[in-house]
Amino acid sequence: MTPKRRIASAAAAAWLAAAPAAPASELLPPEAATAQAEQLIAAGDVEAAVPLLERAGRNWYPDADVLLGQLYLDGQGIERDPRRAADVLERAASPNWMRALHKRGHPEAQHALATLHASGDVGDIDLRAAFRLHRAAARAGHAGSQLALARMYAAGEGVRSDPAEAYRWARIAAMSGDAAVRDEADPLADALRGQIALGLAERLDREAARFQPEAG
């Protein structure tokens, strides 16, 4: 090492020694920070959990954004803020190849954000945006979005009415394993079945049985 580099190295070491140590929570990897935030939320300390989730989300950990968005939506321990929730959920819902998880976007975030767009809770109702988000989450296996997509195809909301596609997604939702979704999807599928040809309904039943969620 040259004398010049030794001086620079010594100066850097002295600066690091004098610099205040970062809080331990700021050094946690995103997954650990999110786990700690969940513990804080369970203990009723939501305000302490929020900065942990914020940092984890900025470090491309979408599970943190989903949890933080839900806190803002519910107003659980913090002031309810649907617009802030939408901002956080948008980050998790959007495809991003830098994420370790859900590179196509987080299905839970897509579902929640779609619900916000459909309700008008963060501005004008945008059914087309809601449809696109529900479709992405449905393809990834989100049962709630599969049911929502079936309803949107049935009613022609955000997309042209298509009883066959509505039936297919209702059948997929009914097979999802989510009991609450199945209780609503089965009657919807029964009602839609009468609107399409028998042979088509049987083919769609087979397609629904073969459905596999798209990998994130």
Secondary structure by P-SEA (a helix, b strand, c coil): ccaaaaaaaaaaaaaaaacccccccccccaaaaaaaaaaaaaacccccaaaaaaaaaaaccaaaaaaaaaaaaacccccccaaaaaaaaaaaacccccccccccccaaaaaaaaaaaaacccccccaaaaaaaaaaaaaaccaaaaaaaaaaaaacccccccaaaaaaaaaaaaacccaaaaaaaaaaaaaacccccaaaaaaaaaaaaacccccc
